[in-house]
């Protein structure tokens, strides 16, 4: 991500120099297309990272909820096992 930003910054500097020294029309077209494509790539990468982070948050939440469910079921299972043992011992 840092490289993308550095590349965009470099293109901005080149565009600024182009306006000062008037390098030519071809450089302006090429620079604008490269700047647009790089910006598009950066936007795609950021959106993909946001989706991945959302999925990671969902996975963490599911794991936390599964742990809470298992903690809540453990005393109930222990109680049901002990009552089964007592029923077997009584008969």
N, C-alpha and C positions, 0 to 999 in steps of 0.2 A: 504494500500500500504506500509505503514511503517512496518507493521508486516511481510509482505512478505520479505522486504529487510533485516529486522533483522534476520529472519529465514535463509535466504541465507547467511548472514554474519556468523551466528552461524555454519552453515554447512561448510563454508570455514575454520573457526577456527578448527572445528573437523577434517577436512581433513588435515590441517597443522599439528595438533597434531599426526594424524595417520602416517604421513610421518616421524615425529621425533621419535615417540616411537614404531612404527610398531605394531599396535594393532592386525592386522590380515587381511586376505584376504576378509572375509565375510563383515567386516565393510566397506571396500573400495567399494564393490559392492553395498551394501545397500545405502551408502552415495552418490554414484554417481547416482543411480536411483532416490533417493529423491531429489537431487540437480537438476537433469534434469526435473523431474515432477514439482517442484516448479518454476523453470525458465519458463517452458511452461505455467503454470498457470499465472505467472506474465505477460508474453507476451500477453496472451489472454485478461487479464484484461486491460492492457494498450491499446490494439487495440480496445476493446469495448468502453473504455472511449473516445478514439479519434473519433470513429464513432458517439457516442452520442454528443460530442461537435460540430462536423460538422453539425449534424442535428439541434442542438440548434442555431448555427450560421445562418442556413438557415431560421429557424422560426423567429429569430430576424430581419433578413433582410426582410422577407416577411411582418412582422408587420410594419416595418419602411416604406416600400414602400406603403403599404395600407394606412398608415397615410398620406403620401405625396399625394397620389391620392385623398383621401377624402378632403385634404386641397385645392387641385387644383380644385376639383369639386364644392366646397362650393360656391365660388363667381359666378360660372357659373349657378348653380341652383338658387341662389338668384336673379340673373339677369333675368333668364327665368321666375321666379315666378312674378317678378315685371312687366315684359312686358305683361304677361297674365292678371294681374290685370288691367293694363292700357287699354288693349284691351277690357276687360269686361266693364270698366268704360266708354269707348268711345262709345260703342254700346248701 
